[in-house]
Amino acid sequence: MIDLLNPGSWFSHPSPLLQANKECFADFDQGRPLAEYSFVVCDTELTGLNRKKDELISIGAVMIRDLQIDLSSMFHCFVRPRNMDPTQATLVHRITPEQLETAESMEEVLPRFVEYIHGSLLVGHHLPLDMHFLNKATREVMGGTLSNPGVDTMRMAQGYKRVRLGHYHEHNPRTTSYNLDDLGREYHLPEFKPHDALEDALQTAYLFLYFIKKFRKGGLVTLKDIFQSGRVGSFRY
């Protein structure tokens, strides 16, 4: 039996959960219809944006199956940071020091999150930032990094706007916002509370499905179609 809460037992090798995750994507097929994939839309809240010293303090995620949000399967956990003044998080994310002091440790939360995302593609808004901190944590706690391919909705928004406005009519990037909340309002999507990992994941899920619907109408019906079109950011870590 795998001891999920004792990462020290894995020594310097990747945990069995990470190994299983890697094997799941060893022969990943991008040619299937989009509805055949499962996606996990995730968001993280951080103590700050310093990639060396800051930490995860919250992870929120929602599952998409058959291109529909599965509200019965969501993931949301606060994470007790190792080194921080908890008042920093209170100012930005409205997470109280008491919530962080009583939160579970990364060693407890992260294995459950890796189980939750098993076999799914990851989706996020400005996903590389989230993945940097998630992989930083998995290296420390579980001895390796995630293998899930990822899709960045910010890149989807950029690709969609380029096509809609025309390749020969470049828009002024200074007047175009790719902020998650601004995009939600622009496309008349349901609104959620900002700076909350689960609420941001839900906002991103609606944005992702909005773009997928538009791309499918344009004849892009497989994951490979979308990747090759250059309208999304495809990431492997």
C-alpha positions in Angstrom: 0.0 0.0 0.0 1.2 3.5 -0.9 1.7 5.7 2.2 0.4 9.0 0.7 1.2 11.0 3.8 4.8 10.0 4.3 6.8 11.4 1.4 10.0 10.7 3.2 9.5 7.0 2.4 9.9 7.8 -1.3 13.5 8.9 -0.8 14.9 10.6 -4.0 12.7 8.7 -6.4 9.4 10.0 -7.8 6.4 8.9 -5.8 4.3 6.0 -7.1 1.6 8.5 -7.8 3.9 10.6 -10.0 5.2 7.5 -11.8 1.6 6.4 -12.5 0.8 9.9 -13.8 3.8 9.8 -16.1 2.9 6.4 -17.5 -0.6 7.6 -18.2 0.8 10.1 -20.7 3.6 8.0 -22.2 1.7 7.5 -25.4 -0.6 10.4 -25.3 -2.9 10.6 -28.4 -3.8 14.2 -29.5 -6.0 13.0 -32.3 -9.2 12.1 -30.5 -12.3 14.3 -30.5 -12.2 16.9 -27.8 -15.2 15.4 -25.9 -13.2 12.2 -25.3 -10.7 14.0 -23.0 -11.1 14.8 -19.4 -9.8 18.2 -18.3 -9.0 19.6 -14.9 -9.2 23.4 -14.7 -7.0 24.6 -11.9 -5.9 27.7 -10.1 -3.6 28.4 -7.3 -3.2 31.2 -4.8 0.3 32.2 -3.7 2.1 34.1 -1.0 3.6 36.2 -3.8 5.1 36.0 -7.3 8.7 35.4 -6.3 9.4 32.1 -7.9 12.2 31.2 -5.5 10.7 32.1 -2.1 6.9 32.2 -2.4 4.6 29.3 -1.8 1.2 27.9 -2.6 -1.5 28.6 -0.1 -4.6 27.4 -1.9 -5.4 25.0 -4.8 -8.8 25.0 -6.5 -9.8 22.7 -9.4 -12.9 21.6 -11.3 -13.3 18.6 -13.6 -14.6 18.8 -17.2 -16.0 15.6 -18.7 -17.7 15.3 -22.1 -17.1 19.1 -22.4 -19.3 19.8 -19.4 -18.3 21.1 -16.0 -18.8 18.4 -13.4 -19.9 20.3 -10.3 -20.0 17.1 -8.3 -16.2 16.7 -8.6 -14.3 19.7 -7.3 -11.1 20.1 -5.4 -10.4 23.0 -3.0 -7.8 23.1 -0.2 -6.0 25.7 1.8 -2.3 24.8 2.3 -0.3 25.8 5.4 2.8 27.6 4.2 6.2 26.8 5.7 7.7 30.3 5.6 5.6 33.3 5.4 3.8 36.1 7.3 0.2 35.0 6.9 -1.0 38.6 6.8 0.3 38.9 3.2 -2.3 36.5 2.0 -5.1 38.2 3.9 -4.6 41.4 1.9 -4.8 39.9 -1.5 -6.8 36.7 -1.2 -8.9 37.4 1.9 -7.5 34.2 3.4 -7.2 34.7 7.1 -4.1 33.8 9.2 -6.3 31.4 11.2 -7.3 29.6 8.0 -3.7 29.1 7.0 -2.5 28.2 10.5 -5.1 25.4 10.7 -4.8 24.3 7.0 -3.3 21.0 6.0 0.4 20.8 5.0 1.5 20.5 1.4 2.6 16.9 2.2 -1.1 16.1 3.0 -2.7 18.1 0.1 -0.5 17.5 -2.8 -0.9 13.7 -3.1 -4.6 14.0 -3.2 -4.4 16.7 -5.9 -2.1 14.4 -8.0 -4.7 11.6 -7.6 -7.5 14.1 -8.6 -5.8 15.1 -11.9 -4.7 11.6 -12.9 -5.3 11.0 -16.6 -6.6 14.6 -17.3 -5.2 17.5 -19.2 -4.6 20.6 -17.1 -6.2 23.9 -18.0 -5.4 27.3 -16.4 -5.3 31.0 -17.1 -1.6 31.9 -17.3 -1.0 28.2 -16.6 2.9 28.3 -16.7 2.8 30.3 -13.4 0.6 27.8 -11.7 2.6 24.9 -13.0 5.9 26.4 -11.8 4.6 26.5 -8.2 2.9 23.1 -8.4 6.0 21.5 -9.8 8.2 23.2 -7.3 6.0 21.6 -4.6 5.9 18.2 -6.2 9.7 18.1 -6.5 10.0 18.9 -2.8 7.2 16.6 -1.5 7.0 13.8 -4.1 10.4 13.7 -5.8 9.3 14.7 -9.3 7.1 16.8 -11.5 3.7 16.4 -13.2 3.4 14.9 -16.6 -0.1 16.2 -17.5 -0.2 18.2 -20.8 -1.7 21.6 -20.3 -3.7 24.2 -22.1 -3.4 28.0 -21.3 -6.7 29.9 -21.7 -4.7 33.2 -21.9 -3.1 31.8 -25.1 -6.5 30.6 -26.3 -7.8 34.2 -25.8 -4.9 35.6 -27.8 -5.4 33.2 -30.6 -9.1 33.7 -30.7 -8.8 37.5 -30.9 -6.2 37.3 -33.6 -8.5 35.2 -35.8 -11.6 37.3 -35.0 -9.8 40.6 -35.8 -7.9 39.2 -38.8 -4.3 38.3 -39.1 -3.6 41.6 -41.0 -5.3 43.9 -38.6 -3.2 43.6 -35.5 -4.9 45.0 -32.4 -3.2 47.2 -30.0 -2.1 45.1 -27.0 -2.2 48.1 -24.8 -6.0 48.4 -25.2 -6.6 44.6 -25.0 -7.1 43.0 -21.6 -6.5 39.3 -21.0 -7.4 39.5 -17.4 -9.6 36.6 -16.5 -12.4 38.7 -15.0 -12.3 41.1 -18.0 -12.6 38.3 -20.5 -15.5 36.8 -18.6 -17.4 40.1 -18.8 -16.4 40.6 -22.4 -17.9 37.2 -23.4 -20.9 37.5 -21.0 -19.9 34.5 -18.9 -21.0 33.8 -15.3 -19.1 35.9 -12.8 -17.3 34.5 -9.8 -15.5 36.0 -6.9 -11.9 36.9 -7.8 -8.7 35.9 -5.9 -10.3 32.6 -4.8 -8.7 29.5 -6.2 -11.9 27.5 -6.7 -13.9 30.5 -8.0 -11.1 31.4 -10.4 -11.0 27.8 -11.6 -14.7 27.9 -12.3 -14.3 31.2 -14.2 -11.5 29.7 -16.2 -13.6 26.6 -16.9 -16.4 28.6 -18.5 -13.9 30.6 -20.5 -12.2 27.4 -21.7 -15.5 25.9 -22.8 -16.5 29.2 -24.6 -13.3 29.0 -26.7 -13.7 25.3 -27.4 -17.2 25.9 -28.7 -16.0 28.7 -31.0 -13.0 26.5 -32.2 -15.3 23.5 -32.9 -17.6 25.7 -35.0 -14.5 26.7 -37.0 -13.8 23.0 -37.8 -11.2 22.3 -35.1 -12.6 19.1 -33.6 -9.6 17.3 -32.1 -7.0 18.3 -29.6 -4.3 18.1 -32.3 -6.3 20.5 -34.5 -6.3 23.1 -31.8 -2.6 22.6 -31.0 -1.6 22.8 -34.6 -3.6 25.9 -35.2 -1.5 27.8 -32.7 -4.6 28.9 -30.9 -3.6 27.4 -27.5 -0.5 27.0 -25.5 0.4 23.3 -25.3 2.7 22.5 -22.3 4.5 19.5 -21.1 6.5 19.7 -17.9 
